[in-house]
Amino acid sequence: MLGANLIVSSYVVIRAGCPVAMSIDNTDQVQVTCGTIGVDAFEFVLQREALRALVELGTDALAEIDGVRSRCAG
C-alpha cells in the first residue's frame, strides 16, 4: 500500500442503463463493474466500510435529487 486511502483518482460518468454488477471478493470487500467487460468496463473495489459510506452518501443524494425534482414539478 502506498500509504493513502485512495490509490487511483478517476472521473467517470455512469448514465442510466449502464450495466452495473458486483462480486464479493472476500469477506471484507466487493468488486463493482460498470459497463461491459472487454468493451468499456470500469472496475473498482470497495472495502466493507467504504461501501457502507458510499451507500449512505447515495441514499442522501437520492433524497436530495428527489426533493429538487418535486420542487421543480410542483
PyRosetta script that sets phi, psi and omega in degrees:
from pyrosetta import init, pose_from_sequence

init()
pose = pose_from_sequence("MLGANLIVSSYVVIRAGCPVAMSIDNTDQVQVTCGTIGVDAFEFVLQREALRALVELGTDALAEIDGVRSRCAG")
pose.set_psi(1, 145.3)
pose.set_omega(1, -175.5)
pose.set_phi(2, -87.1)
pose.set_psi(2, 6.0)
pose.set_omega(2, 179.2)
pose.set_phi(3, 86.6)
pose.set_psi(3, 14.0)
pose.set_omega(3, 179.7)
pose.set_phi(4, -126.3)
pose.set_psi(4, 152.5)
pose.set_omega(4, 177.1)
pose.set_phi(5, -78.4)
pose.set_psi(5, -25.7)
pose.set_omega(5, 177.1)
pose.set_phi(6, -114.1)
pose.set_psi(6, 121.5)
pose.set_omega(6, -175.4)
pose.set_phi(7, -86.9)
pose.set_psi(7, -43.2)
pose.set_omega(7, -176.9)
pose.set_phi(8, -130.8)
pose.set_psi(8, 140.4)
pose.set_omega(8, 176.5)
pose.set_phi(9, -109.9)
pose.set_psi(9, 130.6)
pose.set_omega(9, -179.4)
pose.set_phi(10, -142.2)
pose.set_psi(10, 159.6)
pose.set_omega(10, 172.8)
pose.set_phi(11, -118.9)
pose.set_psi(11, 119.1)
pose.set_omega(11, -176.1)
pose.set_phi(12, -133.9)
pose.set_psi(12, 137.2)
pose.set_omega(12, 174.1)
pose.set_phi(13, -107.4)
pose.set_psi(13, 124.1)
pose.set_omega(13, 177.7)
pose.set_phi(14, -113.9)
pose.set_psi(14, 113.4)
pose.set_omega(14, -176.6)
pose.set_phi(15, -94.9)
pose.set_psi(15, 163.4)
pose.set_omega(15, 176.4)
pose.set_phi(16, -55.1)
pose.set_psi(16, 137.6)
pose.set_omega(16, 179.1)
pose.set_phi(17, 94.1)
pose.set_psi(17, -10.9)
pose.set_omega(17, 177.8)
pose.set_phi(18, -69.2)
pose.set_psi(18, 130.2)
pose.set_omega(18, 177.5)
pose.set_phi(19, -65.1)
pose.set_psi(19, 134.6)
pose.set_omega(19, 177.7)
pose.set_phi(20, -131.0)
pose.set_psi(20, 128.2)
pose.set_omega(20, -179.7)
pose.set_phi(21, -135.8)
pose.set_psi(21, 162.0)
pose.set_omega(21, 177.8)
pose.set_phi(22, -140.2)
pose.set_psi(22, 155.6)
pose.set_omega(22, 171.5)
pose.set_phi(23, -142.1)
pose.set_psi(23, 142.4)
pose.set_omega(23, 178.8)
pose.set_phi(24, -84.2)
pose.set_psi(24, 115.1)
pose.set_omega(24, -179.0)
pose.set_phi(25, -76.8)
pose.set_psi(25, -39.1)
pose.set_omega(25, 177.7)
pose.set_phi(26, -159.7)
pose.set_psi(26, -165.7)
pose.set_omega(26, -175.3)
pose.set_phi(27, -75.4)
pose.set_psi(27, -6.9)
pose.set_omega(27, -175.1)
pose.set_phi(28, -124.7)
pose.set_psi(28, 4.3)
pose.set_omega(28, 180.0)
pose.set_phi(29, -153.7)
pose.set_psi(29, 159.6)
pose.set_omega(29, 179.6)
pose.set_phi(30, -128.3)
pose.set_psi(30, 141.6)
pose.set_omega(30, 173.9)
pose.set_phi(31, -102.4)
pose.set_psi(31, 128.1)
pose.set_omega(31, -179.7)
pose.set_phi(32, -111.8)
pose.set_psi(32, 132.3)
pose.set_omega(32, 177.7)
pose.set_phi(33, -119.5)
pose.set_psi(33, 124.7)
pose.set_omega(33, 175.7)
pose.set_phi(34, -112.0)
pose.set_psi(34, 130.5)
pose.set_omega(34, -177.2)
pose.set_phi(35, 95.5)
pose.set_psi(35, -165.6)
pose.set_omega(35, -176.5)
pose.set_phi(36, -110.0)
pose.set_psi(36, 123.4)
pose.set_omega(36, -179.5)
pose.set_phi(37, -58.7)
pose.set_psi(37, 134.2)
pose.set_omega(37, -179.6)
pose.set_phi(38, 85.9)
pose.set_psi(38, -7.5)
pose.set_omega(38, -179.6)
pose.set_phi(39, -119.2)
pose.set_psi(39, -64.1)
pose.set_omega(39, -175.2)
pose.set_phi(40, -147.1)
pose.set_psi(40, 28.0)
pose.set_omega(40, -172.4)
pose.set_phi(41, -72.2)
pose.set_psi(41, 144.2)
pose.set_omega(41, 170.2)
pose.set_phi(42, -123.0)
pose.set_psi(42, 123.7)
pose.set_omega(42, -177.4)
pose.set_phi(43, -120.9)
pose.set_psi(43, 145.4)
pose.set_omega(43, 174.4)
pose.set_phi(44, -149.2)
pose.set_psi(44, 158.6)
pose.set_omega(44, -178.4)
pose.set_phi(45, -118.9)
pose.set_psi(45, 134.2)
pose.set_omega(45, 177.5)
pose.set_phi(46, -120.9)
pose.set_psi(46, 132.3)
pose.set_omega(46, 170.3)
pose.set_phi(47, -74.7)
pose.set_psi(47, 161.3)
pose.set_omega(47, -173.1)
pose.set_phi(48, -48.0)
pose.set_psi(48, -51.9)
pose.set_omega(48, -176.7)
pose.set_phi(49, -71.7)
pose.set_psi(49, -30.2)
pose.set_omega(49, 174.6)
pose.set_phi(50, -67.7)
pose.set_psi(50, -39.1)
pose.set_omega(50, 175.3)
pose.set_phi(51, -62.2)
pose.set_psi(51, -44.4)
pose.set_omega(51, 178.5)
pose.set_phi(52, -59.0)
pose.set_psi(52, -44.3)
pose.set_omega(52, 179.4)
pose.set_phi(53, -63.9)
pose.set_psi(53, -39.7)
pose.set_omega(53, 178.8)
pose.set_phi(54, -66.2)
pose.set_psi(54, -41.3)
pose.set_omega(54, 178.2)
pose.set_phi(55, -64.1)
pose.set_psi(55, -43.0)
pose.set_omega(55, 178.3)
pose.set_phi(56, -63.2)
pose.set_psi(56, -43.8)
pose.set_omega(56, 178.4)
pose.set_phi(57, -63.8)
pose.set_psi(57, -43.1)
pose.set_omega(57, 178.6)
pose.set_phi(58, -63.0)
pose.set_psi(58, -39.2)
pose.set_omega(58, 177.5)
pose.set_phi(59, -62.4)
pose.set_psi(59, -44.8)
pose.set_omega(59, 177.7)
pose.set_phi(60, -63.6)
pose.set_psi(60, -41.4)
pose.set_omega(60, -179.6)
pose.set_phi(61, -63.9)
pose.set_psi(61, -43.0)
pose.set_omega(61, 178.0)
pose.set_phi(62, -61.4)
pose.set_psi(62, -42.3)
pose.set_omega(62, 178.9)
pose.set_phi(63, -62.6)
pose.set_psi(63, -41.4)
pose.set_omega(63, 179.7)
pose.set_phi(64, -67.8)
pose.set_psi(64, -43.8)
pose.set_omega(64, 177.6)
pose.set_phi(65, -60.9)
pose.set_psi(65, -45.0)
pose.set_omega(65, 178.9)
pose.set_phi(66, -61.6)
pose.set_psi(66, -38.3)
pose.set_omega(66, 178.0)
pose.set_phi(67, -64.8)
pose.set_psi(67, -42.7)
pose.set_omega(67, 178.3)
pose.set_phi(68, -64.3)
pose.set_psi(68, -44.3)
pose.set_omega(68, 179.9)
pose.set_phi(69, -60.8)
pose.set_psi(69, -42.8)
pose.set_omega(69, -177.4)
pose.set_phi(70, -69.2)
pose.set_psi(70, -34.4)
pose.set_omega(70, 177.1)
pose.set_phi(71, -68.5)
pose.set_psi(71, -37.2)
pose.set_omega(71, 179.8)
pose.set_phi(72, -71.1)
pose.set_psi(72, -33.4)
pose.set_omega(72, -178.0)
pose.set_phi(73, -78.6)
pose.set_psi(73, -25.9)
pose.set_omega(73, -173.5)
pose.set_phi(74, -94.1)
pose.dump_pdb("model.pdb")
